[in-house]
Amino acid sequence: MSEDDRAAKAARAKAMLKKRQQKKVHGASITPEVASPSPPSSRPFSPAIPEPAPVEDEKRDVADLFTTKESNDTSWISSLPPAAPPPASSPSNLISSPPLKPSAWCQKRVFTHGLTELRETEAILGEERERSQQLSQDLQQLQAEREAFMRNEQQTISLLVSEKASLASELQRLEGLESELQLSHAASSNLQKEVDDYKRRLRELEEQIQSDDRAEKLEITLKNTQDRSDELEFQLSKLKQAHATLKDDRDRTDAELKQHRDDAEVWKSKYSTLEAEHEAIQKLLASNETEKTALNHETVALRSEIDSTQRDIALLQEKLTQAAVELASSNRQLQAAQNELKNAKRRAEEAERIQTDLQSEGTNLMQSLAEMRPKIVELTGAKLELSDKVDSLEATLRSRDATIAQLEATLDEGQDQKEQAELKWSEVLARHEKERLSEQEAANKIQKTFTELQDELESAFASIRALEAERSGYHHDTTRQLQEIEHLNQSTVAQAQELAALRQEIAERNNVREDEEEFISQAQSEIEDLRQAIETKDEEIERLLAAANSSSGPEGPRSLDDEIVGALEDQLGLRPRSFSPIPSRPSSRGSAIDPAPSVFQLAPRGLSPETRHKRKVSLSMLKARIESESAAGLFHPASRNLSPVPSESSHGRDSQPSSPPPNHPHHHPTPRPQFLDDSHVFWCHSCRGDLVIL
């Protein structure tokens, strides 16, 4: 109900009172013969006034009954004669009933106002319930976001673990390369040892060549050195391939090292940004802590105020019980109003029970969400304030009912008393209306201040919740960032260690590679020296053979062939090796004391079966070649034809034969095939690889 409606109703009530007063004044002017101040026509059931009534009127005025003097004299009521019972058709009932209507109407209006306020409180409680549901939904959403954040963190951890596994596999691969490098280094050391052995054997062979002029030994040693040079070249190619692979691995490790350095720089930049964010978060957290302490102080002050209001409410409840006892002893005329008041109280109790249920539900919500507790306390304070307002209105109603009872008791005494009572009642109604309007304005102001305070408190709680959420998020972010920073520090330390190990390994590999290159260059130079020595030895052998053929008789070449065949038989194990018939040189007498080593002793023992098979096949074919040449020499009488370098004496002897053979009228000396020429290149169907060159 708005204030305009209330003002209109009050104006209507005043107009009705004025009309009644005018009617009463008009009735009094029509019957002036009655000496009594009260009109006799207005209340026929008023007592008859005796003769000495004017004297009493002179002594005591009726207006004195309604003065503000504190006089408890009720003797004048007992001195009045009893009134006659009113007739059934008396119109006085219509006149005596109107004073009851304004009170019932005011009570109904007050009760409807209380019910509207209760409905408003119920609506506020419903809004609070919806707000609590919204808060629970927000909490679930925050939990879902937290779970998503945890899943993202687990994914980052799994990615870091996979990166660690890849780095571990790369480290294992580098360890395998290191082991291969060590194996290659061991193989190179073994090759160096073999080269040293070959050098030593070469020196021994040179001494033997100087001490002994046998061509078969030189051929065997030459063949061995050629085979060994081929093997060394093959091993050199393998070493070059290994060197190329190691170089590729080194380039790949250098690229990975550069990538790791770039990653380390990126992680350092991320670490600096995270440190700056961490400092900002710490500052925000400190400011939030200060605001939280201030809000805690405010909540303590509000709780103390709530306790004081609860004590006041208890006192007001006691007064309410006393007022209920006083209302039980009221008049029968106000019984209907009291019944309505009881119904209103019953409704209020039901609303209170509902409110207690809501308070219990609020306590449950307070246990789940601690932020809702101050709001429920404020709602209870608002309810208590509303109950205070209801109590004040009920007190005003009780006072008004008391005045109404007094006025109704005085209505039986006379029309004058009734008129004065009606005037008094109108004044009381006007005063109460003014008080009600003032109270309504005060209540509106209080409601406005309450809503403003509630809005401020809600905004404060919302800011607190937001700050708490931000603080928790910042705390999680800081913990996660600290963990990431620690993990990054560990990974950077591990990568630094790996980089140091890789640098050391690269330096070692570079040293080994340099050593291998030096060794390969030395081996190549030694191989070139050996080839030059072999060429010089071949030239010496040819020169010695030419000298032997030119100086010896017809039996000379035959003895050389026999020696070659004997050497081949010694190699094949056909017969024991005989000593050379050629005497040793004087320079080799010191070394000729010991028996000459066999061909198998001169040959290296670490040859493969394939190489041995090649040598065996080449020697057997050489033997077949020599036998074929010796068989072909039987058909030629001149033994000088086998000499590779024919002399002038042989030409002279051959140019004058006694009887030239008829089959060869133009006979020329047949040149003897030499070693290491194109006619001594053989093939073997069971051999693989290089040619067998003798």
Buried (B, 14 or more C-beta within 10 A) or exposed (E): EEEEEBEEBBEEBBEBBEEBBEEBEEBBEEEEEEEBBBBBBBBBEBBEBEEEEEEEBEEEEBEEBBEEEEEEEEEEEEEEEEBEEBEEEBEBEEBBEEBBEBBEEBBEBBBEBBBEBBEEBBEBBEEBBEBBEEBEEEBEEEEEEEEEBEEEBEEBEEEBEEEBEEBEEBBEEBEEBBEBBEEBBEBBEEBBEBBEEBEEBBEBBEEBBEBBBBBBBBBBBBBBBBBBBEBBEEBBEEBEEBBEEBEEBBEEBEEBBEEBEEBBEEBEEBBEEBEEBBEEBEEBBEEBEEBBEEBEEEBEEBEEEBEEBEEEBEEBEEEBEEBBEEBEEBEEBBEEBBEBBEEBBEBBEEBBEBBEEBBEBBEEBBEEBEBBBBBBBBBBBBBBBBBBBBBBBBBBBBEBBEBBBBBBEBBBBBBBBBBBBBEBBBEBBBEBBEEBBEBBEEBEEBBEEBEEBBEEBBEBBEEBBEBEBBBEBBEBBBEBBEEBBEBBEEBBEEBEEBBEBBEEBBEBBEEBBEBBEEBBEEBEEBBEEBEEBBEEBBEEBBEBBBEBBBEBEEEBBBBBBBBBBBBBBBBEEEEEBEEBEEEBEEEBEEBBEEEBEEBEEBBEEEBEEEBEBBBEBBBBBBBEBBEEBBEEBEEBEBBBBBBBBBBEEBEEEBEEEEEEEEEEEEBEBEEBEBBBEEEBEBEBEEBEEEEBBB
